[in-house]
Amino acid sequence: MAFERTRRPMDAVQAAEAAFKKVTTKPIEGPAPSAALPGARETVSLRIDQDVLEKFQADGPGWQERINAALRLAAGL
């Protein structure tokens, strides 16, 4: 008794189309990322001129917060 397949084998064109669809189909994304917490801060690397850095550091501790305040003011926030 011969084994009968329920599916027909794909020809070369169908196999190529299936492979193309597999690699070009956008996967289903999970839930959207939640909104940032109010007041949360993010660590970044920022390149600024040495004289600007020295100006903010001259007033002692809190220079990073002072730079942040100056950037907020400049951005109109």
Secondary structure as the mmCIF struct_conf table of DSSP 4:
data_model
#
loop_
_struct_conf.conf_type_id
_struct_conf.id
_struct_conf.beg_label_comp_id
_struct_conf.beg_label_asym_id
_struct_conf.beg_label_seq_id
_struct_conf.end_label_comp_id
_struct_conf.end_label_asym_id
_struct_conf.end_label_seq_id
BEND BEND1 THR A 6 ARG A 7
HELX_LH_PP_P HELX_LH_PP_P1 ARG A 8 MET A 10
HELX_RH_AL_P HELX_RH_AL_P1 ALA A 12 THR A 24
BEND BEND2 THR A 25 THR A 25
HELX_LH_PP_P HELX_LH_PP_P2 LYS A 26 GLU A 29
BEND BEND3 PRO A 31 PRO A 31
HELX_LH_PP_P HELX_LH_PP_P3 ALA A 32 LEU A 37
TURN_TY1_P TURN_TY1_P1 PRO A 38 GLY A 39
HELX_RH_AL_P HELX_RH_AL_P2 GLN A 50 GLN A 57
TURN_TY1_P TURN_TY1_P2 ALA A 58 ASP A 59
TURN_TY1_P TURN_TY1_P3 PRO A 61 GLY A 62
HELX_RH_AL_P HELX_RH_AL_P3 TRP A 63 ALA A 75
TURN_TY1_P TURN_TY1_P4 GLY A 76 GLY A 76
#
